[in-house]
Structure formats: C-alpha cells, structure tokens
C-alpha cells in the first residue's frame, strides 16, 4: 500500500515503532490518471467494450 501511495509510514513519537497513516484519496479521474498513467489505457479499453455492448444491445432490442 505504501508503493501505491495509499499510506504513509512514520515513526511514532511515543514508542519505538511505526505508525501508518492513510493518504487522502484522489478526487477526480484526472487526478487518478496523473498519479497512475496506466489507468488511462485500461479506461479507454473498458469504455470501448461498454460502447460495443450497448450497440449490440440496441440492435437486439430494435430487431426484437
């Protein structure tokens, strides 16, 4: 989770151990793409599949 920047690891000011703190989540798709550029490729592929599925469904509905 640290490598994905979901949490921060800090030293405890009280004891000799580590404390893990959650980072703030991304708030928009744009912010997500900036943080994880590989997401854009998968998003485009997924949207293409969804559109193709919608077109197939519309054709079946119109024919039926």
C-alpha positions in Angstrom: 0.0 0.0 0.0 3.0 2.2 0.5 4.2 1.8 -3.1 0.7 2.8 -4.3 0.9 5.9 -2.1 -2.2 4.9 -0.2 -0.5 5.1 3.2 2.5 6.9 4.8 4.8 5.2 7.3 6.0 7.4 10.2 7.9 6.8 13.4 5.8 7.0 16.5 6.7 10.0 18.7 5.8 8.0 21.8 7.1 4.4 21.2 9.8 2.7 19.2 7.5 1.5 16.4 6.0 2.7 13.2 2.6 4.4 12.6 0.7 4.1 9.4 -1.4 7.0 8.2 -3.9 6.9 5.3 -3.3 9.5 2.5 -6.2 11.4 1.1 -7.9 9.7 -1.8 -7.9 11.1 -5.3 -10.9 13.2 -6.1 -11.2 13.1 -9.8 -10.4 10.9 -12.8 -7.8 13.5 -14.0 -6.0 13.3 -10.7 -6.1 9.4 -10.8 -4.6 9.5 -14.3 -1.8 11.9 -13.2 -1.0 9.6 -10.3 -1.4 6.3 -12.2 -0.9 6.9 -16.0 -1.5 3.3 -16.9 -5.2 3.7 -15.8 -5.9 5.7 -19.0 -5.2 2.7 -21.3 -7.5 0.5 -19.3 -10.2 3.1 -19.1 -10.2 3.6 -22.9 -10.3 -0.2 -23.5 -13.2 -0.6 -21.0 -15.2 2.3 -22.5 -14.8 0.8 -25.9 -16.1 -2.6 -24.7 -19.1 -0.8 -23.0 -20.0 1.1 -26.1 -19.8 -2.1 -28.2 -22.0 -3.9 -25.8 -24.5 -1.0 -25.8 -24.6 -1.1 -29.6 -25.2 -4.8 -29.7 -28.0 -4.5 -27.1 -29.7 -1.7 -29.1 -29.6 -3.8 -32.3 -31.1 -6.8 -30.5 -33.8 -4.6 -28.9 -34.6 -2.9 -32.3 -34.8 -6.3 -34.0 -37.0 -8.0 -31.4 
